[in-house]
Amino acid sequence: MSSTSKMQSIHKHWSATLDATEPELDLDRSRRRFVERFGAGAHRRTRPRNIRLVLSLAALVAGVVALVVVWPAIVPSRVGPQPGYVRAEHEQPLDFADGSRVLVHGGSLVHLHNVDPQGARVELEQGELSASIVHRDDTHWTFLSGPFTVEVTGTKLWIDWKPDTKRFEVSVQQGSVRVTGPMLEGGRSVTAGQRCRVDVPRAHLEVTPTESDRVKSAESASVQLEDLPLASSSTPSAPASADALGGPSWIELEQAARWKEAMAAAEREGLASIYATASSDQLMALARAARLSGQGDKATRALLTCRERFPGSPAAAQAAFLLGRNAAPTTASRWLAQYLKEAPAGPFAREAAGRLIEAHSQAGNQAAAHQAASVYLQRYPNGPHAAFARSIIVASRDEE
């Protein structure tokens, strides 16, 4: 078939689609109309495909959004709650990947640090919390409350910290913890069935049996911990010796917070012998008993001996802090600076940094006080000495 015949056939079919027939074949005009109509038809035919493409893309986007929203709910976190602040208006449980649970009680503020699959560093800034910590070989859990540090392996415990009155309490239902802080500088084990209370302003420490109804459960927001057999996972330091009459040793008396009796027993045993042979923990215990029984000279001697016999140890660093805490301003600044040098991230670092500002200021060394205040605000912008540090900086600027 020739090209003309083909065009005539096309023209015949084309004319049938028009409202009016065309009496003669006009190839150029028909070609233009054919192309226009074919183009319009092609456009109509491709429109559904465009719609399908748009709908497919919309469905894809909706699926991605749904996955992002739902994924955290269906895939559990590997480590549990993320680091940050938790302010609980009501009791709020926090579940961790190792199976442990921390229950933050109403009205409490907690700051989570360094959360990982093996544990966390939990700072109780105010209020109460209870915890049920699962013990494993690589477990590492630390609870901070003001100047107090509670080291935990596998334990059920309750902690209360009141920053306004500086009163601290920890009760243990299962296992044991090791607590350091004011009047606990050498560290003390608190075992199942015991409660440790510290009133910092009154310099009062007591370790007593736990009242079962005071130990609060982290297993449920409304159910208390079940009664469990009392068992200790650690053994306290061995007594230095027993009293000559068969009574408790000075170490046992110190553990029972019977300070004067402990010092009397230590003197009967011989202080010189204790200074020469006691462990670092025992020297710190002796210093504590001496200080709380009003024998500051013996406390200082025990602390200096600890530093001499165990240089570089955590106990020696804590001894520097204690020596600075009770010294005159100039001497205090030297010991506090030494503690911060030896233990910049130690349990008393924040307290030492704040006291260092006070010591420099009281000694009249305003330049050093300004420097210490600047360092403090960089590290602890919301710490208990922050307002005082800012006042030191403002006063320095006014003098300039």
C-alpha positions in Angstrom: 0.0 0.0 0.0 1.3 3.4 -1.0 1.8 6.3 1.4 -1.1 8.1 -0.1 -3.4 5.1 0.3 -2.3 4.8 3.9 -3.1 8.4 4.5 -6.5 8.1 2.9 -7.3 5.2 5.1 -6.2 7.1 8.1 -8.2 10.1 6.9 -11.3 8.0 6.7 -11.0 6.7 10.2 -10.0 10.2 11.4 -13.0 11.8 9.8 -15.4 9.4 11.5 -14.3 10.7 14.9 -15.1 14.4 14.0 -18.4 16.1 14.4 -18.4 17.0 10.7 -16.9 15.1 7.8 -14.3 16.5 5.5 -15.2 16.2 1.8 -11.7 16.2 0.5 -8.4 14.9 1.8 -6.1 17.7 2.9 -3.0 15.8 3.9 -1.2 18.6 5.6 -4.3 19.7 7.6 -5.2 16.1 8.4 -1.6 15.3 9.5 -1.7 18.3 11.9 -5.1 17.2 13.4 -3.9 13.6 13.6 -0.8 14.5 15.5 -2.7 16.9 17.8 -5.4 14.2 18.5 -2.8 11.4 18.9 -0.8 13.6 21.3 -3.9 14.3 23.4 -4.8 10.6 23.4 -1.3 9.7 24.4 -1.4 12.3 27.2 -4.7 10.8 28.4 -3.2 7.3 28.3 -0.1 8.2 30.3 -2.0 10.1 33.0 -3.0 6.9 34.9 0.6 5.9 34.9 1.6 9.2 36.4 -1.1 8.8 39.0 0.1 5.3 39.9 3.6 6.6 40.2 2.6 9.4 42.6 0.5 7.0 44.6 3.4 4.5 44.8 5.8 7.2 46.0 3.3 8.4 48.6 2.9 4.8 49.9 6.6 4.5 50.1 7.0 7.7 52.1 4.2 6.7 54.4 5.8 3.3 55.0 9.2 4.9 55.9 7.5 7.4 58.3 5.5 4.5 59.9 8.7 2.5 60.3 10.5 5.4 62.0 7.7 5.9 64.4 7.0 2.3 65.2 10.6 0.9 65.2 11.5 2.1 68.7 8.4 0.5 70.1 9.0 -2.9 68.4 12.8 -3.1 68.7 14.0 -2.8 72.4 16.8 -0.5 73.2 20.1 -2.2 73.8 20.9 -0.2 76.9 17.6 1.1 78.2 17.0 4.8 79.1 19.2 7.3 77.4 21.5 9.6 79.5 19.7 12.8 80.7 17.5 14.1 83.4 14.5 12.3 84.7 12.1 14.4 86.9 9.4 12.2 88.3 6.1 13.8 89.3 4.9 10.3 90.1 6.8 7.0 90.6 8.6 6.3 87.3 10.3 3.0 86.6 13.4 2.9 84.4 14.2 -0.5 82.8 17.7 -1.4 81.6 19.0 -3.9 79.1 20.8 -6.0 81.8 17.5 -6.7 83.5 18.0 -4.1 86.2 15.3 -1.6 87.2 15.5 1.8 88.9 12.3 3.3 90.3 12.4 7.1 90.7 9.9 8.1 93.4 7.6 11.1 93.0 9.1 14.5 93.4 12.6 13.2 92.7 15.2 14.4 90.2 17.7 11.9 88.7 20.5 12.4 86.2 21.5 9.4 84.1 25.2 9.2 83.1 27.2 6.7 81.1 24.4 4.2 80.4 25.7 1.0 78.7 24.7 -2.7 78.6 26.7 -3.4 81.8 25.2 -0.7 84.0 25.0 3.0 84.5 26.1 6.0 86.6 22.9 7.4 88.3 23.0 10.7 90.1 20.1 11.3 92.6 20.1 15.1 92.8 17.1 15.1 95.2 14.5 12.7 96.5 14.3 9.0 96.6 15.0 6.0 94.3 15.0 2.3 94.7 16.8 -0.2 92.5 17.0 -3.9 91.7 20.4 -4.5 90.2 21.1 -7.8 88.4 24.5 -9.2 89.2 26.8 -10.3 86.4 30.6 -10.6 86.3 30.9 -7.3 84.3 28.2 -5.4 86.2 29.2 -1.8 87.1 26.6 0.4 88.7 27.2 3.6 90.7 24.7 5.8 92.4 25.7 9.4 93.4 23.8 11.5 96.0 25.5 14.8 96.7 28.9 14.0 98.1 28.0 10.3 98.6 28.9 7.5 96.3 27.3 4.0 96.4 29.0 1.3 94.4 26.8 -1.6 93.5 27.2 -5.1 92.0 24.0 -7.1 92.5 21.7 -5.5 95.1 18.3 -4.4 96.0 18.4 -1.0 97.8 16.8 2.3 98.5 18.5 5.7 98.6 17.2 9.0 100.0 19.1 12.3 99.6 17.9 15.7 100.8 20.2 18.4 99.5 18.6 21.2 101.5 19.4 19.5 104.8 22.3 17.4 103.5 20.8 14.2 105.0 21.6 10.9 103.2 20.3 7.4 103.8 20.8 4.1 102.1 19.0 0.8 103.0 19.9 -2.6 101.6 17.5 -5.5 101.2 19.6 -7.9 99.3 23.4 -8.1 98.6 25.6 -5.3 99.7 27.0 -1.9 98.7 30.1 0.2 99.4 29.4 3.8 100.4 31.9 6.7 100.5 31.2 10.2 101.5 31.4 12.5 104.5 32.2 10.4 107.6 32.5 7.4 105.3 35.8 8.5 103.6 37.5 5.2 103.9 34.4 3.5 102.5 31.9 1.3 104.4 30.1 -1.8 103.4 26.4 -1.7 104.0 24.9 -5.2 103.8 21.5 -6.8 103.5 19.3 -5.8 106.5 21.3 -2.6 107.3 20.5 1.0 106.9 23.2 3.8 106.9 22.2 7.3 107.7 24.4 10.4 107.6 23.5 13.9 108.8 26.3 16.0 107.3 25.6 19.3 109.3 25.5 17.4 112.6 28.4 15.1 111.7 26.2 12.2 112.7 26.5 8.7 111.3 24.6 5.6 112.3 24.3 2.1 110.9 21.3 0.3 112.1 19.0 -2.7 111.2 16.6 -2.0 108.3 13.0 -1.5 109.0 11.4 -3.8 106.4 8.6 -1.4 105.6 11.1 1.4 104.7 12.9 -0.5 101.9 10.9 0.3 98.8 10.7 -1.9 95.8 12.0 -1.3 92.3 10.2 -4.4 91.1 6.9 -2.5 90.9 5.6 1.0 91.4 3.2 -0.1 94.0 4.6 -3.4 95.5 7.3 -3.6 98.0 10.3 -5.9 97.7 9.6 -9.4 98.7 11.2 -10.7 102.0 14.4 -12.4 101.2 17.0 -14.2 103.4 19.6 -11.8 104.6 22.9 -12.5 103.0 26.0 -10.4 102.6 28.1 -10.6 99.4 31.2 -9.0 101.1 33.1 -9.4 104.3 34.2 -6.4 106.3 37.8 -5.8 107.0 39.2 -8.2 109.6 39.5 -6.7 113.1 42.9 -5.5 114.1 42.7 -7.5 117.3 40.2 -8.2 120.1 40.1 -6.3 123.3 42.4 -7.7 126.0 39.4 -8.7 128.1 37.8 -10.5 125.2 35.5 -7.7 124.1 35.0 -6.3 120.6 38.1 -4.9 118.7 38.4 -1.2 118.0 37.5 -1.9 114.3 34.3 -3.7 115.4 33.4 -0.8 117.6 34.1 1.7 114.9 31.9 -0.3 112.5 29.1 0.0 115.1 29.6 3.8 115.2 30.8 3.6 118.9 33.5 6.2 118.4 34.7 6.8 121.9 34.8 3.1 122.8 36.6 2.4 119.5 39.4 4.9 120.4 39.6 3.6 123.9 40.1 0.1 122.5 42.7 1.4 120.0 44.7 3.1 122.7 44.7 -0.1 124.8 46.0 -2.0 121.8 48.6 0.7 121.1 48.2 3.5 118.6 51.8 3.3 117.5 51.4 -0.3 116.5 48.1 0.5 114.6 49.8 3.4 112.7 52.6 1.0 111.7 50.6 -2.1 110.7 47.0 -1.1 109.9 45.7 -1.2 106.3 44.7 2.0 104.5 41.0 1.3 105.2 41.8 0.7 108.9 43.8 4.0 109.1 40.8 5.8 107.5 38.5 4.2 110.0 40.8 5.2 112.9 40.8 8.8 111.7 37.0 8.8 111.5 36.7 7.4 115.0 39.2 9.9 116.3 37.6 12.9 114.6 34.0 12.0 115.7 35.1 11.4 119.3 36.7 14.8 119.4 40.4 13.7 119.1 41.4 15.7 116.1 45.2 15.3 116.7 44.9 11.5 116.5 42.7 11.9 113.3 45.3 14.0 111.7 48.1 11.6 112.6 46.1 8.7 111.1 45.5 10.6 107.9 49.1 11.7 107.5 50.2 8.1 108.2 47.9 6.8 105.5 49.4 9.2 103.0 52.9 8.3 104.0 52.4 4.5 103.9 50.0 4.3 100.9 51.0 7.0 98.4 49.0 7.2 95.2 46.1 5.1 96.7 42.5 6.2 96.7 42.7 6.3 100.5 45.6 8.6 100.4 43.8 11.0 98.1 40.7 10.9 100.4 43.1 11.6 103.3 44.2 14.8 101.5 40.6 15.9 101.2 39.9 15.3 104.9 43.1 17.1 105.9 41.9 20.1 103.9 38.3 20.0 105.1 39.2 20.7 108.7 42.3 22.9 108.3 42.9 26.6 108.4 42.3 28.4 105.1 45.8 28.5 103.8 46.6 24.9 104.7 43.1 23.8 103.5 43.7 25.2 100.1 47.0 23.3 99.8 45.4 19.9 100.7 42.2 20.5 98.6 44.3 21.3 95.6 46.4 18.2 96.2 43.2 16.1 96.4 42.0 17.5 93.1 45.4 16.8 91.5 45.4 13.2 92.7 41.7 12.5 92.1 40.2 15.0 89.6 37.2 12.7 89.1 37.1 11.3 92.6 33.9 11.1 94.7 34.8 14.3 96.5 36.0 16.3 93.5 33.0 18.6 93.4 33.0 19.3 97.1 36.7 19.8 97.1 36.5 22.3 94.2 33.8 24.3 96.0 35.7 24.3 99.3 38.9 25.4 97.5 37.1 28.6 96.4 36.1 29.2 100.1 39.6 28.5 101.3 41.3 30.9 98.9 38.6 33.6 99.6 39.0 33.2 103.4 42.8 33.4 103.1 42.4 36.7 101.2 43.9 35.3 97.9 41.2 36.7 95.6 43.1 35.9 92.4 43.3 32.3 93.3 39.7 32.3 94.4 38.7 33.8 91.1 40.6 31.1 89.2 39.1 28.3 91.4 35.6 29.8 90.8 36.1 29.8 87.0 37.2 26.2 87.0 34.3 25.2 89.3 31.7 26.8 87.0 33.2 25.2 83.9 32.9 21.7 85.6 29.8 22.2 87.8 27.7 25.1 86.5 24.7 23.9 88.6 26.7 22.7 91.6 26.0 23.7 95.2 28.9 26.3 95.1 27.9 27.7 91.8 26.2 30.8 93.2 29.2 31.5 95.5 31.6 31.1 92.6 29.6 33.6 90.5 29.7 36.1 93.4 33.5 35.7 93.6 33.8 36.4 89.8 31.5 39.4 90.0 33.4 40.8 93.0 36.7 40.5 91.1 35.3 42.3 88.1 34.0 45.1 90.4 37.5 45.6 91.9 39.0 45.9 88.4 
